[in-house]
Amino acid sequence: MAAELSAHHRRLAQKKREAITTAATELFLDRGYDGTSLARIAEAAGVSKSTLFKQFPTKAALFEAIVTESWQRDAGDGAARPRPGDLRAGLTAIGRRYADLVGRPGMAALFRIVIAELPRFPELGRMQFQLGKLPYFTSVQDYLESEHEAGNAEVPDAVSAANQFLGMIANYVLWPRMLLTDWNPAASDIDDAVAEAVRTMLARYAPSDRPGPKPGS
């Protein structure tokens, strides 16, 4: 019985946490970071102020949680590093996962908050970069470096290669959404964009004894 109650309390706490972060994101977008109080967030989330303060004692701590959870949302089994030895399969898995991540409306909302508030609150940009973008980028860099060291790819500059790959995907999936509120490409179009990015990477970084796909393949 005690274990069941404990599990129930954890689920309840998680639901309240999700309600708080969702309400905070919406209010930050609508009223701005500076114009949104923790008390207003608690009211919008349907929780008491004491419940909110217990989980997030400051607004900065709440925004930090939003950033971290947004970028780590795929941190389950599907986020495991691809198996070594198949650069095409590995890049495809990484590319699809990244497209799913940055294609969520919540991710575009997070970027909008940071961009809008950056002049007054530069720490929000640092949080977004250091807690979100950088760890994700580093995981891709590490994968490319390991494939290079194993002889499965020729990637002398993994930082540049990771930038190229993620940039090709974000340029189609995320950045148009920042300017076009109706940007909502079909899943098949996103798959095509990822496939094209993978083909470009293979043409550039496949080992010389295992060339990338021929044109049109």
ZAVOTI-159670 format. One record per residue (C-alpha): residue number from 1; x, y, z; residue in one letter. Coordinates in steps of 0.25 Angstrom, whole numbers, padded with zeros to 4 digits. Example, Ala and Ser with C-alpha at 12.3 -4.5 7.8 and 13.67 -1.06 7.14 Angstrom:
<sites>
+-----+-------+-------+-------+------+
!  nr !     u !     v !     w ! rest !
+-----+-------+-------+-------+------+
!   1 !  0049 ! -0018 !  0031 !    A !
!   2 !  0055 ! -0004 !  0029 !    S !
+-----+-------+-------+-------+------+
</sites>
This chain:
<sites>
+-----+-------+-------+-------+------+
!  nr !     u !     v !     w ! rest !
+-----+-------+-------+-------+------+
!   1 !  0000 !  0000 !  0000 !    M !
!   2 !  0011 !  0010 !  0004 !    A !
!   3 !  0018 !  0007 ! -0010 !    A !
!   4 !  0005 !  0010 ! -0017 !    E !
!   5 !  0003 !  0023 ! -0010 !    L !
!   6 !  0017 !  0027 ! -0013 !    S !
!   7 !  0015 !  0024 ! -0028 !    A !
!   8 !  0002 !  0032 ! -0028 !    H !
!   9 !  0009 !  0044 ! -0021 !    H !
!  10 !  0020 !  0043 ! -0031 !    R !
!  11 !  0010 !  0043 ! -0043 !    R !
!  12 !  0002 !  0054 ! -0036 !    L !
!  13 !  0015 !  0063 ! -0034 !    A !
!  14 !  0019 !  0060 ! -0049 !    Q !
!  15 !  0005 !  0065 ! -0054 !    K !
!  16 !  0006 !  0077 ! -0046 !    K !
!  17 !  0020 !  0080 ! -0051 !    R !
!  18 !  0016 !  0078 ! -0065 !    E !
!  19 !  0004 !  0088 ! -0063 !    A !
!  20 !  0013 !  0098 ! -0057 !    I !
!  21 !  0023 !  0098 ! -0068 !    T !
!  22 !  0012 !  0098 ! -0079 !    T !
!  23 !  0006 !  0110 ! -0072 !    A !
!  24 !  0019 !  0117 ! -0071 !    A !
!  25 !  0023 !  0115 ! -0085 !    T !
!  26 !  0009 !  0121 ! -0090 !    E !
!  27 !  0010 !  0133 ! -0080 !    L !
!  28 !  0025 !  0136 ! -0084 !    F !
!  29 !  0020 !  0136 ! -0099 !    L !
!  30 !  0008 !  0145 ! -0096 !    D !
!  31 !  0013 !  0154 ! -0085 !    R !
!  32 !  0028 !  0153 ! -0086 !    G !
!  33 !  0038 !  0147 ! -0076 !    Y !
!  34 !  0039 !  0160 ! -0068 !    D !
!  35 !  0023 !  0162 ! -0068 !    G !
!  36 !  0020 !  0148 ! -0063 !    T !
!  37 !  0020 !  0146 ! -0048 !    S !
!  38 !  0021 !  0132 ! -0041 !    L !
!  39 !  0008 !  0135 ! -0034 !    A !
!  40 !  0001 !  0137 ! -0048 !    R !
!  41 !  0007 !  0124 ! -0053 !    I !
!  42 !  0002 !  0116 ! -0041 !    A !
!  43 ! -0012 !  0122 ! -0043 !    E !
!  44 ! -0011 !  0118 ! -0058 !    A !
!  45 ! -0006 !  0104 ! -0055 !    A !
!  46 ! -0017 !  0102 ! -0044 !    G !
!  47 ! -0007 !  0099 ! -0033 !    V !
!  48 ! -0004 !  0106 ! -0020 !    S !
!  49 !  0007 !  0116 ! -0019 !    K !
!  50 !  0014 !  0107 ! -0008 !    S !
!  51 !  0013 !  0096 ! -0018 !    T !
!  52 !  0020 !  0104 ! -0029 !    L !
!  53 !  0030 !  0110 ! -0020 !    F !
!  54 !  0034 !  0096 ! -0014 !    K !
!  55 !  0038 !  0091 ! -0028 !    Q !
!  56 !  0043 !  0105 ! -0034 !    F !
!  57 !  0047 !  0115 ! -0024 !    P !
!  58 !  0051 !  0125 ! -0034 !    T !
!  59 !  0046 !  0129 ! -0048 !    K !
!  60 !  0060 !  0126 ! -0053 !    A !
!  61 !  0059 !  0112 ! -0048 !    A !
!  62 !  0046 !  0110 ! -0055 !    L !
!  63 !  0051 !  0114 ! -0068 !    F !
!  64 !  0064 !  0106 ! -0066 !    E !
!  65 !  0054 !  0094 ! -0064 !    A !
!  66 !  0046 !  0097 ! -0077 !    I !
!  67 !  0059 !  0098 ! -0085 !    V !
!  68 !  0065 !  0085 ! -0080 !    T !
!  69 !  0052 !  0077 ! -0081 !    E !
!  70 !  0050 !  0082 ! -0095 !    S !
!  71 !  0063 !  0078 ! -0100 !    W !
!  72 !  0063 !  0064 ! -0092 !    Q !
!  73 !  0049 !  0060 ! -0096 !    R !
!  74 !  0054 !  0049 ! -0105 !    D !
!  75 !  0064 !  0044 ! -0094 !    A !
!  76 !  0057 !  0030 ! -0094 !    G !
!  77 !  0062 !  0017 ! -0101 !    D !
!  78 !  0060 !  0024 ! -0115 !    G !
!  79 !  0071 !  0034 ! -0111 !    A !
!  80 !  0082 !  0024 ! -0109 !    A !
!  81 !  0094 !  0026 ! -0118 !    R !
!  82 !  0093 !  0018 ! -0132 !    P !
!  83 !  0100 !  0006 ! -0133 !    R !
!  84 !  0114 !  0008 ! -0139 !    P !
!  85 !  0118 !  0004 ! -0153 !    G !
!  86 !  0106 !  0009 ! -0162 !    D !
!  87 !  0108 !  0024 ! -0164 !    L !
!  88 !  0095 !  0025 ! -0172 !    R !
!  89 !  0086 !  0018 ! -0162 !    A !
!  90 !  0093 !  0026 ! -0150 !    G !
!  91 !  0091 !  0039 ! -0157 !    L !
!  92 !  0077 !  0036 ! -0161 !    T !
!  93 !  0073 !  0032 ! -0147 !    A !
!  94 !  0080 !  0045 ! -0141 !    I !
!  95 !  0073 !  0053 ! -0152 !    G !
!  96 !  0059 !  0048 ! -0150 !    R !
!  97 !  0060 !  0050 ! -0135 !    R !
!  98 !  0065 !  0064 ! -0137 !    Y !
!  99 !  0054 !  0068 ! -0146 !    A !
! 100 !  0044 !  0062 ! -0137 !    D !
! 101 !  0050 !  0070 ! -0125 !    L !
! 102 !  0052 !  0084 ! -0132 !    V !
! 103 !  0039 !  0082 ! -0140 !    G !
! 104 !  0030 !  0082 ! -0127 !    R !
! 105 !  0022 !  0095 ! -0126 !    P !
! 106 !  0028 !  0096 ! -0111 !    G !
! 107 !  0042 !  0097 ! -0117 !    M !
! 108 !  0038 !  0109 ! -0126 !    A !
! 109 !  0032 !  0115 ! -0114 !    A !
! 110 !  0044 !  0114 ! -0106 !    L !
! 111 !  0053 !  0120 ! -0116 !    F !
! 112 !  0043 !  0132 ! -0118 !    R !
! 113 !  0043 !  0134 ! -0103 !    I !
! 114 !  0058 !  0135 ! -0102 !    V !
! 115 !  0059 !  0144 ! -0115 !    I !
! 116 !  0049 !  0153 ! -0110 !    A !
! 117 !  0055 !  0155 ! -0096 !    E !
! 118 !  0070 !  0154 ! -0099 !    L !
! 119 !  0073 !  0169 ! -0099 !    P !
! 120 !  0068 !  0170 ! -0084 !    R !
! 121 !  0071 !  0156 ! -0080 !    F !
! 122 !  0083 !  0150 ! -0086 !    P !
! 123 !  0084 !  0139 ! -0076 !    E !
! 124 !  0072 !  0133 ! -0083 !    L !
! 125 !  0080 !  0131 ! -0096 !    G !
! 126 !  0092 !  0125 ! -0088 !    R !
! 127 !  0082 !  0115 ! -0082 !    M !
! 128 !  0076 !  0111 ! -0095 !    Q !
! 129 !  0090 !  0109 ! -0101 !    F !
! 130 !  0097 !  0103 ! -0089 !    Q !
! 131 !  0086 !  0094 ! -0084 !    L !
! 132 !  0079 !  0091 ! -0097 !    G !
! 133 !  0086 !  0093 ! -0110 !    K !
! 134 !  0100 !  0090 ! -0106 !    L !
! 135 !  0098 !  0076 ! -0099 !    P !
! 136 !  0090 !  0072 ! -0111 !    Y !
! 137 !  0100 !  0077 ! -0121 !    F !
! 138 !  0112 !  0070 ! -0113 !    T !
! 139 !  0105 !  0057 ! -0114 !    S !
! 140 !  0105 !  0058 ! -0129 !    V !
! 141 !  0119 !  0062 ! -0129 !    Q !
! 142 !  0123 !  0051 ! -0120 !    D !
! 143 !  0116 !  0041 ! -0129 !    Y !
! 144 !  0123 !  0046 ! -0142 !    L !
! 145 !  0136 !  0046 ! -0135 !    E !
! 146 !  0135 !  0032 ! -0130 !    S !
! 147 !  0131 !  0028 ! -0145 !    E !
! 148 !  0143 !  0035 ! -0150 !    H !
! 149 !  0152 !  0028 ! -0140 !    E !
! 150 !  0146 !  0014 ! -0143 !    A !
! 151 !  0149 !  0017 ! -0158 !    G !
! 152 !  0134 !  0017 ! -0161 !    N !
! 153 !  0135 !  0031 ! -0166 !    A !
! 154 !  0145 !  0042 ! -0170 !    E !
! 155 !  0141 !  0054 ! -0161 !    V !
! 156 !  0154 !  0062 ! -0158 !    P !
! 157 !  0145 !  0073 ! -0152 !    D !
! 158 !  0133 !  0067 ! -0144 !    A !
! 159 !  0129 !  0081 ! -0139 !    V !
! 160 !  0128 !  0086 ! -0153 !    S !
! 161 !  0121 !  0073 ! -0158 !    A !
! 162 !  0111 !  0074 ! -0146 !    A !
! 163 !  0108 !  0088 ! -0149 !    N !
! 164 !  0105 !  0085 ! -0164 !    Q !
! 165 !  0096 !  0073 ! -0161 !    F !
! 166 !  0087 !  0079 ! -0151 !    L !
! 167 !  0087 !  0092 ! -0158 !    G !
! 168 !  0082 !  0086 ! -0171 !    M !
! 169 !  0070 !  0080 ! -0163 !    I !
! 170 !  0067 !  0092 ! -0154 !    A !
! 171 !  0067 !  0101 ! -0166 !    N !
! 172 !  0055 !  0093 ! -0172 !    Y !
! 173 !  0048 !  0089 ! -0159 !    V !
! 174 !  0050 !  0100 ! -0149 !    L !
! 175 !  0054 !  0113 ! -0154 !    W !
! 176 !  0042 !  0115 ! -0164 !    P !
! 177 !  0033 !  0113 ! -0152 !    R !
! 178 !  0039 !  0125 ! -0145 !    M !
! 179 !  0034 !  0134 ! -0156 !    L !
! 180 !  0022 !  0126 ! -0162 !    L !
! 181 !  0011 !  0123 ! -0152 !    T !
! 182 !  0005 !  0113 ! -0162 !    D !
! 183 !  0018 !  0106 ! -0165 !    W !
! 184 !  0014 !  0091 ! -0163 !    N !
! 185 !  0021 !  0082 ! -0173 !    P !
! 186 !  0016 !  0068 ! -0175 !    A !
! 187 !  0023 !  0056 ! -0169 !    A !
! 188 !  0028 !  0051 ! -0182 !    S !
! 189 !  0034 !  0065 ! -0186 !    D !
! 190 !  0042 !  0065 ! -0173 !    I !
! 191 !  0046 !  0051 ! -0176 !    D !
! 192 !  0051 !  0055 ! -0189 !    D !
! 193 !  0059 !  0067 ! -0183 !    A !
! 194 !  0066 !  0058 ! -0173 !    V !
! 195 !  0069 !  0048 ! -0185 !    A !
! 196 !  0075 !  0059 ! -0193 !    E !
! 197 !  0083 !  0064 ! -0181 !    A !
! 198 !  0088 !  0050 ! -0179 !    V !
! 199 !  0092 !  0048 ! -0194 !    R !
! 200 !  0100 !  0061 ! -0193 !    T !
! 201 !  0107 !  0056 ! -0181 !    M !
! 202 !  0110 !  0043 ! -0187 !    L !
! 203 !  0116 !  0050 ! -0200 !    A !
! 204 !  0125 !  0058 ! -0191 !    R !
! 205 !  0129 !  0049 ! -0180 !    Y !
! 206 !  0127 !  0034 ! -0184 !    A !
! 207 !  0140 !  0027 ! -0183 !    P !
! 208 !  0148 !  0026 ! -0197 !    S !
! 209 !  0147 !  0011 ! -0198 !    D !
! 210 !  0132 !  0012 ! -0195 !    R !
! 211 !  0127 !  0024 ! -0204 !    P !
! 212 !  0113 !  0031 ! -0202 !    G !
! 213 !  0101 !  0029 ! -0210 !    P !
! 214 !  0102 !  0031 ! -0225 !    K !
! 215 !  0094 !  0043 ! -0231 !    P !
! 216 !  0080 !  0040 ! -0231 !    G !
! 217 !  0081 !  0028 ! -0221 !    S !
+-----+-------+-------+-------+------+
</sites>
